[in-house]
Amino acid sequence: MTNFLKHIGNDNSGATAVEYGLIVSLIVIAMIGALQSVAAVSDQTWTLVQDRSVEAMNN
């Protein structure tokens, strides 16, 4: 049993997966921030298109 616990304690293969997971999570957080700013600009653009379309139909 002690050999098994020593083997588990010396095993570093899971650390790489955790590191990759952290990197991916940071990338996702950055993507969410970027997409939120793009969404705000896109929303403003479509609001402008809607307003101009209504103005054009009323004239």
C-alpha distance matrix in Angstrom:
0.0 3.8 5.4 5.2 6.4 8.7 9.9 10.8 12.4 14.4 15.5 19.2 20.5 20.6 22.8 25.5 25.8 26.0 28.7 30.6 30.5 32.0 34.7 35.6 35.9 38.2 40.3 40.6 41.7 44.3 45.5 46.0 48.1 50.1 50.7 51.9 54.5 55.6 55.8 58.1 60.4 60.4 61.3 64.1 65.5 65.5 67.2 69.8 70.3 70.7 73.2 75.3 75.3 76.6 79.2 80.3 80.7 82.7 85.2
3.8 0.0 3.8 5.3 5.1 6.1 8.5 9.8 10.4 12.2 14.2 17.7 19.7 20.0 21.6 24.5 25.2 25.3 27.6 29.9 30.0 31.1 33.7 35.0 35.3 37.3 39.5 40.2 41.1 43.5 45.0 45.6 47.4 49.5 50.4 51.5 54.0 55.2 55.6 57.7 60.0 60.3 61.2 63.9 65.2 65.5 67.1 69.7 70.3 70.9 73.2 75.2 75.5 76.8 79.3 80.4 81.0 83.0 85.4
5.4 3.8 0.0 3.8 5.5 5.1 6.1 8.6 9.8 10.5 12.2 15.9 17.6 18.6 20.3 22.9 23.8 24.4 26.5 28.5 29.0 30.4 32.7 34.0 34.7 36.6 38.6 39.4 40.6 42.8 44.2 45.1 47.0 48.8 49.7 51.1 53.5 54.5 55.1 57.3 59.4 59.6 60.7 63.4 64.6 64.9 66.7 69.2 69.7 70.4 72.8 74.7 74.9 76.4 78.8 79.8 80.5 82.6 84.8
5.2 5.3 3.8 0.0 3.8 5.5 5.0 6.3 8.6 10.0 10.6 14.4 15.5 16.0 18.2 20.8 21.2 21.8 24.3 26.1 26.3 27.9 30.3 31.3 31.9 34.2 36.0 36.6 37.9 40.3 41.4 42.2 44.3 46.2 46.8 48.2 50.7 51.7 52.1 54.4 56.6 56.6 57.7 60.5 61.7 61.8 63.6 66.2 66.6 67.2 69.7 71.6 71.7 73.2 75.7 76.7 77.2 79.4 81.7
6.4 5.1 5.5 3.8 0.0 3.8 5.4 5.1 6.0 8.6 9.9 13.3 15.1 15.1 16.7 19.7 20.3 20.2 22.7 24.9 24.9 26.1 28.7 30.0 30.2 32.3 34.5 35.1 36.1 38.5 39.9 40.5 42.4 44.5 45.3 46.4 48.9 50.1 50.5 52.7 55.0 55.2 56.1 58.8 60.2 60.5 62.1 64.6 65.3 65.8 68.2 70.2 70.4 71.8 74.3 75.4 76.0 78.0 80.3
8.7 6.1 5.1 5.5 3.8 0.0 3.8 5.5 5.0 6.2 8.6 12.0 14.3 15.1 16.2 19.0 20.3 20.4 22.3 24.6 25.2 26.2 28.5 30.1 30.6 32.4 34.5 35.5 36.5 38.6 40.2 41.1 42.8 44.7 45.8 47.1 49.3 50.5 51.2 53.3 55.4 55.8 56.9 59.5 60.8 61.3 63.0 65.4 66.0 66.8 69.1 71.0 71.3 72.9 75.2 76.3 77.0 79.1 81.3
9.9 8.5 6.1 5.0 5.4 3.8 0.0 3.8 5.4 5.2 6.2 9.9 11.6 12.8 14.4 16.8 17.9 18.7 20.6 22.6 23.3 24.7 26.8 28.2 29.1 31.0 32.8 33.8 35.1 37.1 38.5 39.6 41.5 43.1 44.1 45.6 47.9 48.8 49.6 51.9 53.8 54.0 55.3 58.0 59.0 59.5 61.3 63.7 64.2 65.0 67.5 69.2 69.4 71.1 73.5 74.4 75.1 77.3 79.4
10.8 9.8 8.6 6.3 5.1 5.5 3.8 0.0 3.8 5.5 5.2 8.6 10.1 10.2 12.0 14.8 15.4 15.8 18.1 20.1 20.4 21.8 24.2 25.4 26.0 28.1 30.0 30.8 32.0 34.2 35.6 36.4 38.4 40.2 41.0 42.4 44.8 45.9 46.4 48.7 50.8 51.0 52.1 54.8 56.0 56.3 58.1 60.6 61.1 61.8 64.2 66.1 66.3 67.9 70.3 71.3 72.0 74.1 76.3
12.4 10.4 9.8 8.6 6.0 5.0 5.4 3.8 0.0 3.8 5.6 8.2 10.9 10.9 11.6 14.8 16.0 15.7 17.5 20.1 20.5 21.3 23.7 25.5 25.8 27.5 29.7 30.8 31.6 33.7 35.4 36.3 37.9 39.8 41.0 42.2 44.4 45.7 46.4 48.5 50.6 51.0 52.2 54.7 56.0 56.6 58.2 60.6 61.3 62.1 64.4 66.2 66.7 68.2 70.5 71.6 72.5 74.4 76.6
14.4 12.2 10.5 10.0 8.6 6.2 5.2 5.5 3.8 0.0 3.8 6.3 9.3 10.6 11.0 13.5 15.4 15.7 17.0 19.4 20.5 21.4 23.3 25.2 26.1 27.5 29.4 30.9 31.9 33.7 35.3 36.6 38.1 39.8 41.1 42.6 44.6 45.7 46.7 48.8 50.7 51.2 52.6 55.0 56.1 56.8 58.7 60.8 61.5 62.5 64.8 66.5 67.0 68.6 70.8 71.8 72.8 74.9 76.9
15.5 14.2 12.2 10.6 9.9 8.6 6.2 5.2 5.6 3.8 0.0 3.8 5.8 7.3 8.6 10.7 12.3 13.1 14.7 16.6 17.7 19.1 20.8 22.4 23.6 25.2 26.9 28.2 29.6 31.4 32.7 34.1 35.9 37.4 38.5 40.1 42.2 43.1 44.1 46.4 48.2 48.4 49.9 52.5 53.4 54.0 56.0 58.2 58.7 59.7 62.1 63.7 64.1 65.8 68.1 69.0 69.9 72.0 74.1
19.2 17.7 15.9 14.4 13.3 12.0 9.9 8.6 8.2 6.3 3.8 0.0 3.8 5.5 5.4 7.3 9.6 10.3 11.2 13.4 14.9 15.9 17.4 19.3 20.6 21.9 23.6 25.2 26.5 28.0 29.5 31.1 32.7 34.1 35.4 37.1 39.0 39.9 41.1 43.3 45.0 45.4 46.9 49.4 50.3 51.1 53.1 55.1 55.7 56.8 59.2 60.7 61.2 63.0 65.1 66.0 67.1 69.2 71.1
20.5 19.7 17.6 15.5 15.1 14.3 11.6 10.1 10.9 9.3 5.8 3.8 0.0 3.8 5.5 5.8 7.2 9.3 10.5 11.6 13.2 15.0 16.2 17.5 19.2 20.9 22.1 23.5 25.3 26.8 27.9 29.5 31.5 32.6 33.6 35.6 37.7 38.3 39.3 41.8 43.4 43.5 45.2 47.7 48.5 49.1 51.2 53.3 53.7 54.8 57.3 58.7 59.0 60.9 63.2 63.9 64.9 67.1 69.1
20.6 20.0 18.6 16.0 15.1 15.1 12.8 10.2 10.9 10.6 7.3 5.5 3.8 0.0 3.8 5.4 5.2 6.4 8.7 10.0 10.6 12.5 14.5 15.4 16.6 18.7 20.2 21.1 22.7 24.7 25.8 27.0 29.1 30.5 31.4 33.1 35.4 36.1 36.9 39.3 41.2 41.3 42.7 45.4 46.3 46.8 48.8 51.0 51.5 52.4 54.9 56.5 56.8 58.5 60.8 61.7 62.6 64.7 66.8
22.8 21.6 20.3 18.2 16.7 16.2 14.4 12.0 11.6 11.0 8.6 5.4 5.5 3.8 0.0 3.8 5.4 5.1 6.2 8.6 9.7 10.6 12.4 14.2 15.3 16.7 18.5 19.9 21.1 22.8 24.4 25.8 27.4 28.9 30.2 31.8 33.8 34.8 35.8 38.0 39.8 40.2 41.7 44.1 45.2 45.9 47.8 49.9 50.6 51.7 53.9 55.5 56.1 57.8 59.9 60.9 62.0 64.0 66.0
25.5 24.5 22.9 20.8 19.7 19.0 16.8 14.8 14.8 13.5 10.7 7.3 5.8 5.4 3.8 0.0 3.8 5.4 5.0 6.2 8.5 9.9 10.6 12.3 14.2 15.5 16.6 18.3 20.0 21.3 22.6 24.4 26.1 27.2 28.4 30.4 32.3 32.9 34.2 36.6 38.0 38.4 40.1 42.5 43.3 44.1 46.2 48.1 48.6 49.9 52.3 53.7 54.2 56.1 58.2 59.0 60.1 62.3 64.1
25.8 25.2 23.8 21.2 20.3 20.3 17.9 15.4 16.0 15.4 12.3 9.6 7.2 5.2 5.4 3.8 0.0 3.8 5.4 5.1 6.1 8.7 9.9 10.5 12.2 14.3 15.3 16.3 18.3 20.1 20.9 22.4 24.5 25.7 26.5 28.5 30.7 31.2 32.1 34.7 36.3 36.4 38.0 40.6 41.4 41.9 44.0 46.2 46.5 47.6 50.1 51.6 51.9 53.8 56.0 56.8 57.7 60.0 61.9
26.0 25.3 24.4 21.8 20.2 20.4 18.7 15.8 15.7 15.7 13.1 10.3 9.3 6.4 5.1 5.4 3.8 0.0 3.8 5.4 4.9 6.2 8.7 9.8 10.5 12.4 14.3 15.2 16.5 18.5 19.9 21.0 22.8 24.5 25.5 27.0 29.2 30.2 31.1 33.3 35.2 35.5 36.9 39.4 40.5 41.1 43.0 45.2 45.8 46.8 49.1 50.8 51.3 52.9 55.1 56.1 57.1 59.2 61.2
28.7 27.6 26.5 24.3 22.7 22.3 20.6 18.1 17.5 17.0 14.7 11.2 10.5 8.7 6.2 5.0 5.4 3.8 0.0 3.8 5.3 5.1 6.3 8.6 9.9 10.8 12.5 14.3 15.5 16.8 18.5 20.1 21.5 22.9 24.4 26.1 27.8 28.8 30.1 32.2 33.8 34.4 36.0 38.3 39.3 40.3 42.2 44.1 44.9 46.1 48.3 49.8 50.5 52.3 54.3 55.2 56.4 58.5 60.3
30.6 29.9 28.5 26.1 24.9 24.6 22.6 20.1 20.1 19.4 16.6 13.4 11.6 10.0 8.6 6.2 5.1 5.4 3.8 0.0 3.8 5.4 5.1 6.1 8.5 9.9 10.6 12.3 14.3 15.4 16.4 18.3 20.2 21.1 22.3 24.4 26.2 26.8 28.0 30.5 31.9 32.2 34.0 36.4 37.1 37.9 40.0 42.0 42.5 43.8 46.1 47.5 48.0 50.0 52.0 52.8 53.9 56.2 57.9
30.5 30.0 29.0 26.3 24.9 25.2 23.3 20.4 20.5 20.5 17.7 14.9 13.2 10.6 9.7 8.5 6.1 4.9 5.3 3.8 0.0 3.8 5.5 5.1 6.1 8.7 9.9 10.5 12.3 14.3 15.2 16.4 18.6 20.0 20.8 22.5 24.8 25.5 26.3 28.7 30.6 30.7 32.2 34.8 35.7 36.3 38.3 40.4 41.0 42.0 44.4 46.0 46.4 48.2 50.4 51.3 52.3 54.4 56.4
32.0 31.1 30.4 27.9 26.1 26.2 24.7 21.8 21.3 21.4 19.1 15.9 15.0 12.5 10.6 9.9 8.7 6.2 5.1 5.4 3.8 0.0 3.8 5.4 5.1 6.3 8.7 9.9 10.6 12.5 14.2 15.4 16.8 18.5 19.9 21.3 23.3 24.5 25.5 27.5 29.4 30.0 31.4 33.7 34.9 35.8 37.5 39.6 40.5 41.5 43.6 45.3 46.0 47.7 49.7 50.8 52.0 53.9 55.8
34.7 33.7 32.7 30.3 28.7 28.5 26.8 24.2 23.7 23.3 20.8 17.4 16.2 14.5 12.4 10.6 9.9 8.7 6.3 5.1 5.5 3.8 0.0 3.8 5.4 5.2 6.3 8.7 10.0 10.7 12.4 14.4 15.7 16.7 18.3 20.2 21.8 22.7 24.2 26.3 27.7 28.4 30.1 32.3 33.2 34.3 36.2 38.0 38.8 40.2 42.3 43.7 44.5 46.4 48.3 49.2 50.6 52.6 54.3
35.6 35.0 34.0 31.3 30.0 30.1 28.2 25.4 25.5 25.2 22.4 19.3 17.5 15.4 14.2 12.3 10.5 9.8 8.6 6.1 5.1 5.4 3.8 0.0 3.8 5.4 5.0 6.2 8.7 9.9 10.4 12.3 14.4 15.3 16.2 18.3 20.3 20.8 21.9 24.4 25.9 26.1 27.8 30.3 31.1 31.9 33.9 35.9 36.4 37.7 40.0 41.4 42.0 43.9 45.9 46.8 47.9 50.1 51.9
35.9 35.3 34.7 31.9 30.2 30.6 29.1 26.0 25.8 26.1 23.6 20.6 19.2 16.6 15.3 14.2 12.2 10.5 9.9 8.5 6.1 5.1 5.4 3.8 0.0 3.8 5.4 5.0 6.2 8.7 9.8 10.5 12.5 14.3 15.2 16.6 18.9 19.9 20.7 22.8 24.8 25.2 26.5 28.9 30.2 30.9 32.6 34.8 35.6 36.6 38.7 40.5 41.1 42.7 44.8 45.9 47.0 48.9 50.9
38.2 37.3 36.6 34.2 32.3 32.4 31.0 28.1 27.5 27.5 25.2 21.9 20.9 18.7 16.7 15.5 14.3 12.4 10.8 9.9 8.7 6.3 5.2 5.4 3.8 0.0 3.8 5.4 5.1 6.3 8.6 9.9 10.8 12.5 14.2 15.6 17.2 18.6 19.9 21.7 23.4 24.3 25.8 27.8 29.1 30.2 31.9 33.7 34.8 36.1 38.0 39.6 40.5 42.2 44.0 45.2 46.6 48.4 50.2
40.3 39.5 38.6 36.0 34.5 34.5 32.8 30.0 29.7 29.4 26.9 23.6 22.1 20.2 18.5 16.6 15.3 14.3 12.5 10.6 9.9 8.7 6.3 5.0 5.4 3.8 0.0 3.8 5.5 5.1 6.2 8.7 10.0 10.6 12.1 14.3 15.7 16.4 18.0 20.2 21.5 22.1 24.0 26.1 26.9 28.1 30.0 31.8 32.6 34.0 36.1 37.4 38.3 40.2 42.0 42.9 44.4 46.4 48.0
40.6 40.2 39.4 36.6 35.1 35.5 33.8 30.8 30.8 30.9 28.2 25.2 23.5 21.1 19.9 18.3 16.3 15.2 14.3 12.3 10.5 9.9 8.7 6.2 5.0 5.4 3.8 0.0 3.8 5.4 5.0 6.1 8.7 9.8 10.3 12.2 14.5 15.1 15.9 18.3 20.1 20.3 21.8 24.3 25.3 26.0 27.9 30.0 30.7 31.8 34.0 35.6 36.2 38.0 40.0 41.0 42.2 44.2 46.1
41.7 41.1 40.6 37.9 36.1 36.5 35.1 32.0 31.6 31.9 29.6 26.5 25.3 22.7 21.1 20.0 18.3 16.5 15.5 14.3 12.3 10.6 10.0 8.7 6.2 5.1 5.5 3.8 0.0 3.8 5.4 5.2 6.4 8.8 9.9 10.8 12.9 14.4 15.3 17.0 19.1 19.9 21.0 23.2 24.7 25.7 27.1 29.2 30.4 31.4 33.3 35.0 36.0 37.5 39.4 40.7 42.0 43.7 45.6
44.3 43.5 42.8 40.3 38.5 38.6 37.1 34.2 33.7 33.7 31.4 28.0 26.8 24.7 22.8 21.3 20.1 18.5 16.8 15.4 14.3 12.5 10.7 9.9 8.7 6.3 5.1 5.4 3.8 0.0 3.8 5.5 5.2 6.3 8.6 10.0 11.1 12.5 14.2 15.8 17.2 18.4 20.1 21.8 23.0 24.5 26.1 27.7 28.9 30.4 32.1 33.6 34.8 36.5 38.1 39.3 40.9 42.6 44.3
45.5 45.0 44.2 41.4 39.9 40.2 38.5 35.6 35.4 35.3 32.7 29.5 27.9 25.8 24.4 22.6 20.9 19.9 18.5 16.4 15.2 14.2 12.4 10.4 9.8 8.6 6.2 5.0 5.4 3.8 0.0 3.8 5.4 5.1 6.0 8.5 10.0 10.4 11.9 14.2 15.5 16.0 17.8 20.0 20.8 21.9 23.9 25.7 26.4 27.9 29.9 31.3 32.2 34.1 35.9 36.8 38.3 40.2 41.9
46.0 45.6 45.1 42.2 40.5 41.1 39.6 36.4 36.3 36.6 34.1 31.1 29.5 27.0 25.8 24.4 22.4 21.0 20.1 18.3 16.4 15.4 14.4 12.3 10.5 9.9 8.7 6.1 5.2 5.5 3.8 0.0 3.8 5.5 5.1 6.1 8.8 9.8 10.2 12.3 14.4 14.9 16.0 18.4 19.8 20.6 22.1 24.3 25.3 26.3 28.3 30.1 30.9 32.4 34.4 35.6 36.8 38.6 40.5
48.1 47.4 47.0 44.3 42.4 42.8 41.5 38.4 37.9 38.1 35.9 32.7 31.5 29.1 27.4 26.1 24.5 22.8 21.5 20.2 18.6 16.8 15.7 14.4 12.5 10.8 10.0 8.7 6.4 5.2 5.4 3.8 0.0 3.8 5.5 5.2 6.6 8.8 9.9 11.0 13.0 14.4 15.5 17.2 18.9 20.3 21.5 23.3 24.8 26.0 27.5 29.3 30.5 32.0 33.6 35.1 36.6 38.1 39.9
50.1 49.5 48.8 46.2 44.5 44.7 43.1 40.2 39.8 39.8 37.4 34.1 32.6 30.5 28.9 27.2 25.7 24.5 22.9 21.1 20.0 18.5 16.7 15.3 14.3 12.5 10.6 9.8 8.8 6.3 5.1 5.5 3.8 0.0 3.8 5.4 5.4 6.3 8.6 10.1 11.1 12.3 14.3 15.8 16.8 18.5 20.2 21.6 22.8 24.5 26.1 27.5 28.7 30.6 32.1 33.2 34.9 36.7 38.1
50.7 50.4 49.7 46.8 45.3 45.8 44.1 41.0 41.0 41.1 38.5 35.4 33.6 31.4 30.2 28.4 26.5 25.5 24.4 22.3 20.8 19.9 18.3 16.2 15.2 14.2 12.1 10.3 9.9 8.6 6.0 5.1 5.5 3.8 0.0 3.8 5.4 5.0 5.9 8.5 9.9 10.1 11.9 14.1 15.0 16.0 17.9 19.8 20.6 21.9 24.0 25.4 26.3 28.1 29.9 31.0 32.4 34.3 36.0
51.9 51.5 51.1 48.2 46.4 47.1 45.6 42.4 42.2 42.6 40.1 37.1 35.6 33.1 31.8 30.4 28.5 27.0 26.1 24.4 22.5 21.3 20.2 18.3 16.6 15.6 14.3 12.2 10.8 10.0 8.5 6.1 5.2 5.4 3.8 0.0 3.8 5.4 5.0 6.3 8.8 9.7 10.4 12.5 14.3 15.3 16.4 18.5 19.9 20.9 22.5 24.4 25.5 26.9 28.7 30.2 31.5 33.1 34.9
54.5 54.0 53.5 50.7 48.9 49.3 47.9 44.8 44.4 44.6 42.2 39.0 37.7 35.4 33.8 32.3 30.7 29.2 27.8 26.2 24.8 23.3 21.8 20.3 18.9 17.2 15.7 14.5 12.9 11.1 10.0 8.8 6.6 5.4 5.4 3.8 0.0 3.8 5.4 5.2 6.5 8.6 9.9 10.9 12.6 14.5 15.6 17.0 18.7 20.2 21.4 23.0 24.6 26.1 27.4 28.9 30.7 32.1 33.6
55.6 55.2 54.5 51.7 50.1 50.5 48.8 45.9 45.7 45.7 43.1 39.9 38.3 36.1 34.8 32.9 31.2 30.2 28.8 26.8 25.5 24.5 22.7 20.8 19.9 18.6 16.4 15.1 14.4 12.5 10.4 9.8 8.8 6.3 5.0 5.4 3.8 0.0 3.8 5.4 5.2 6.1 8.5 10.0 10.6 12.3 14.2 15.4 16.5 18.3 20.0 21.2 22.4 24.4 25.8 26.9 28.6 30.4 31.9
55.8 55.6 55.1 52.1 50.5 51.2 49.6 46.4 46.4 46.7 44.1 41.1 39.3 36.9 35.8 34.2 32.1 31.1 30.1 28.0 26.3 25.5 24.2 21.9 20.7 19.9 18.0 15.9 15.3 14.2 11.9 10.2 9.9 8.6 5.9 5.0 5.4 3.8 0.0 3.8 5.5 5.0 6.0 8.6 9.7 10.4 12.1 14.1 15.1 16.2 18.2 19.8 20.8 22.4 24.2 25.4 26.8 28.5 30.3
58.1 57.7 57.3 54.4 52.7 53.3 51.9 48.7 48.5 48.8 46.4 43.3 41.8 39.3 38.0 36.6 34.7 33.3 32.2 30.5 28.7 27.5 26.3 24.4 22.8 21.7 20.2 18.3 17.0 15.8 14.2 12.3 11.0 10.1 8.5 6.3 5.2 5.4 3.8 0.0 3.8 5.4 5.1 6.3 8.7 10.1 10.6 12.5 14.4 15.4 16.6 18.5 20.0 21.3 22.7 24.4 25.9 27.3 29.0
60.4 60.0 59.4 56.6 55.0 55.4 53.8 50.8 50.6 50.7 48.2 45.0 43.4 41.2 39.8 38.0 36.3 35.2 33.8 31.9 30.6 29.4 27.7 25.9 24.8 23.4 21.5 20.1 19.1 17.2 15.5 14.4 13.0 11.1 9.9 8.8 6.5 5.2 5.5 3.8 0.0 3.8 5.4 5.1 6.2 8.8 9.9 10.7 12.5 14.3 15.4 16.6 18.4 20.1 21.2 22.5 24.5 26.0 27.3
60.4 60.3 59.6 56.6 55.2 55.8 54.0 51.0 51.0 51.2 48.4 45.4 43.5 41.3 40.2 38.4 36.4 35.5 34.4 32.2 30.7 30.0 28.4 26.1 25.2 24.3 22.1 20.3 19.9 18.4 16.0 14.9 14.4 12.3 10.1 9.7 8.6 6.1 5.0 5.4 3.8 0.0 3.8 5.4 5.0 6.2 8.6 9.9 10.5 12.3 14.2 15.4 16.4 18.4 20.0 20.9 22.6 24.5 26.0
61.3 61.2 60.7 57.7 56.1 56.9 55.3 52.1 52.2 52.6 49.9 46.9 45.2 42.7 41.7 40.1 38.0 36.9 36.0 34.0 32.2 31.4 30.1 27.8 26.5 25.8 24.0 21.8 21.0 20.1 17.8 16.0 15.5 14.3 11.9 10.4 9.9 8.5 6.0 5.1 5.4 3.8 0.0 3.8 5.4 5.3 6.1 8.6 9.9 10.5 12.3 14.2 15.2 16.6 18.4 19.9 21.1 22.7 24.6
64.1 63.9 63.4 60.5 58.8 59.5 58.0 54.8 54.7 55.0 52.5 49.4 47.7 45.4 44.1 42.5 40.6 39.4 38.3 36.4 34.8 33.7 32.3 30.3 28.9 27.8 26.1 24.3 23.2 21.8 20.0 18.4 17.2 15.8 14.1 12.5 10.9 10.0 8.6 6.3 5.1 5.4 3.8 0.0 3.8 5.6 5.1 6.2 8.7 9.9 10.5 12.3 14.2 15.4 16.5 18.3 20.1 21.3 22.8
65.5 65.2 64.6 61.7 60.2 60.8 59.0 56.0 56.0 56.1 53.4 50.3 48.5 46.3 45.2 43.3 41.4 40.5 39.3 37.1 35.7 34.9 33.2 31.1 30.2 29.1 26.9 25.3 24.7 23.0 20.8 19.8 18.9 16.8 15.0 14.3 12.6 10.6 9.7 8.7 6.2 5.0 5.4 3.8 0.0 3.8 5.4 5.1 6.3 8.7 10.0 10.6 12.3 14.4 15.4 16.4 18.4 20.1 21.3
65.5 65.5 64.9 61.8 60.5 61.3 59.5 56.3 56.6 56.8 54.0 51.1 49.1 46.8 45.9 44.1 41.9 41.1 40.3 37.9 36.3 35.8 34.3 31.9 30.9 30.2 28.1 26.0 25.7 24.5 21.9 20.6 20.3 18.5 16.0 15.3 14.5 12.3 10.4 10.1 8.8 6.2 5.3 5.6 3.8 0.0 3.8 5.3 4.9 6.1 8.5 9.8 10.3 12.3 14.1 15.1 16.4 18.4 20.1
67.2 67.1 66.7 63.6 62.1 63.0 61.3 58.1 58.2 58.7 56.0 53.1 51.2 48.8 47.8 46.2 44.0 43.0 42.2 40.0 38.3 37.5 36.2 33.9 32.6 31.9 30.0 27.9 27.1 26.1 23.9 22.1 21.5 20.2 17.9 16.4 15.6 14.2 12.1 10.6 9.9 8.6 6.1 5.1 5.4 3.8 0.0 3.8 5.4 5.1 6.2 8.6 9.8 10.7 12.3 14.2 15.5 16.7 18.6
69.8 69.7 69.2 66.2 64.6 65.4 63.7 60.6 60.6 60.8 58.2 55.1 53.3 51.0 49.9 48.1 46.2 45.2 44.1 42.0 40.4 39.6 38.0 35.9 34.8 33.7 31.8 30.0 29.2 27.7 25.7 24.3 23.3 21.6 19.8 18.5 17.0 15.4 14.1 12.5 10.7 9.9 8.6 6.2 5.1 5.3 3.8 0.0 3.8 5.4 5.1 6.1 8.5 9.9 10.5 12.1 14.3 15.4 16.7
70.3 70.3 69.7 66.6 65.3 66.0 64.2 61.1 61.3 61.5 58.7 55.7 53.7 51.5 50.6 48.6 46.5 45.8 44.9 42.5 41.0 40.5 38.8 36.4 35.6 34.8 32.6 30.7 30.4 28.9 26.4 25.3 24.8 22.8 20.6 19.9 18.7 16.5 15.1 14.4 12.5 10.5 9.9 8.7 6.3 4.9 5.4 3.8 0.0 3.8 5.5 5.2 6.0 8.6 9.9 10.4 12.2 14.3 15.5
70.7 70.9 70.4 67.2 65.8 66.8 65.0 61.8 62.1 62.5 59.7 56.8 54.8 52.4 51.7 49.9 47.6 46.8 46.1 43.8 42.0 41.5 40.2 37.7 36.6 36.1 34.0 31.8 31.4 30.4 27.9 26.3 26.0 24.5 21.9 20.9 20.2 18.3 16.2 15.4 14.3 12.3 10.5 9.9 8.7 6.1 5.1 5.4 3.8 0.0 3.8 5.5 5.1 6.2 8.6 9.9 10.7 12.4 14.5
73.2 73.2 72.8 69.7 68.2 69.1 67.5 64.2 64.4 64.8 62.1 59.2 57.3 54.9 53.9 52.3 50.1 49.1 48.3 46.1 44.4 43.6 42.3 40.0 38.7 38.0 36.1 34.0 33.3 32.1 29.9 28.3 27.5 26.1 24.0 22.5 21.4 20.0 18.2 16.6 15.4 14.2 12.3 10.5 10.0 8.5 6.2 5.1 5.5 3.8 0.0 3.8 5.4 5.2 6.2 8.7 10.1 10.7 12.6
75.3 75.2 74.7 71.6 70.2 71.0 69.2 66.1 66.2 66.5 63.7 60.7 58.7 56.5 55.5 53.7 51.6 50.8 49.8 47.5 46.0 45.3 43.7 41.4 40.5 39.6 37.4 35.6 35.0 33.6 31.3 30.1 29.3 27.5 25.4 24.4 23.0 21.2 19.8 18.5 16.6 15.4 14.2 12.3 10.6 9.8 8.6 6.1 5.2 5.5 3.8 0.0 3.8 5.5 5.0 6.1 8.6 9.9 10.7
75.3 75.5 74.9 71.7 70.4 71.3 69.4 66.3 66.7 67.0 64.1 61.2 59.0 56.8 56.1 54.2 51.9 51.3 50.5 48.0 46.4 46.0 44.5 42.0 41.1 40.5 38.3 36.2 36.0 34.8 32.2 30.9 30.5 28.7 26.3 25.5 24.6 22.4 20.8 20.0 18.4 16.4 15.2 14.2 12.3 10.3 9.8 8.5 6.0 5.1 5.4 3.8 0.0 3.8 5.4 5.0 6.2 8.6 10.1
76.6 76.8 76.4 73.2 71.8 72.9 71.1 67.9 68.2 68.6 65.8 63.0 60.9 58.5 57.8 56.1 53.8 52.9 52.3 50.0 48.2 47.7 46.4 43.9 42.7 42.2 40.2 38.0 37.5 36.5 34.1 32.4 32.0 30.6 28.1 26.9 26.1 24.4 22.4 21.3 20.1 18.4 16.6 15.4 14.4 12.3 10.7 9.9 8.6 6.2 5.2 5.5 3.8 0.0 3.8 5.4 5.2 6.2 8.8
79.2 79.3 78.8 75.7 74.3 75.2 73.5 70.3 70.5 70.8 68.1 65.1 63.2 60.8 59.9 58.2 56.0 55.1 54.3 52.0 50.4 49.7 48.3 45.9 44.8 44.0 42.0 40.0 39.4 38.1 35.9 34.4 33.6 32.1 29.9 28.7 27.4 25.8 24.2 22.7 21.2 20.0 18.4 16.5 15.4 14.1 12.3 10.5 9.9 8.6 6.2 5.0 5.4 3.8 0.0 3.8 5.5 5.2 6.4
80.3 80.4 79.8 76.7 75.4 76.3 74.4 71.3 71.6 71.8 69.0 66.0 63.9 61.7 60.9 59.0 56.8 56.1 55.2 52.8 51.3 50.8 49.2 46.8 45.9 45.2 42.9 41.0 40.7 39.3 36.8 35.6 35.1 33.2 31.0 30.2 28.9 26.9 25.4 24.4 22.5 20.9 19.9 18.3 16.4 15.1 14.2 12.1 10.4 9.9 8.7 6.1 5.0 5.4 3.8 0.0 3.8 5.5 5.4
80.7 81.0 80.5 77.2 76.0 77.0 75.1 72.0 72.5 72.8 69.9 67.1 64.9 62.6 62.0 60.1 57.7 57.1 56.4 53.9 52.3 52.0 50.6 47.9 47.0 46.6 44.4 42.2 42.0 40.9 38.3 36.8 36.6 34.9 32.4 31.5 30.7 28.6 26.8 25.9 24.5 22.6 21.1 20.1 18.4 16.4 15.5 14.3 12.2 10.7 10.1 8.6 6.2 5.2 5.5 3.8 0.0 3.8 5.6
82.7 83.0 82.6 79.4 78.0 79.1 77.3 74.1 74.4 74.9 72.0 69.2 67.1 64.7 64.0 62.3 60.0 59.2 58.5 56.2 54.4 53.9 52.6 50.1 48.9 48.4 46.4 44.2 43.7 42.6 40.2 38.6 38.1 36.7 34.3 33.1 32.1 30.4 28.5 27.3 26.0 24.5 22.7 21.3 20.1 18.4 16.7 15.4 14.3 12.4 10.7 9.9 8.6 6.2 5.2 5.5 3.8 0.0 3.8
85.2 85.4 84.8 81.7 80.3 81.3 79.4 76.3 76.6 76.9 74.1 71.1 69.1 66.8 66.0 64.1 61.9 61.2 60.3 57.9 56.4 55.8 54.3 51.9 50.9 50.2 48.0 46.1 45.6 44.3 41.9 40.5 39.9 38.1 36.0 34.9 33.6 31.9 30.3 29.0 27.3 26.0 24.6 22.8 21.3 20.1 18.6 16.7 15.5 14.5 12.6 10.7 10.1 8.8 6.4 5.4 5.6 3.8 0.0
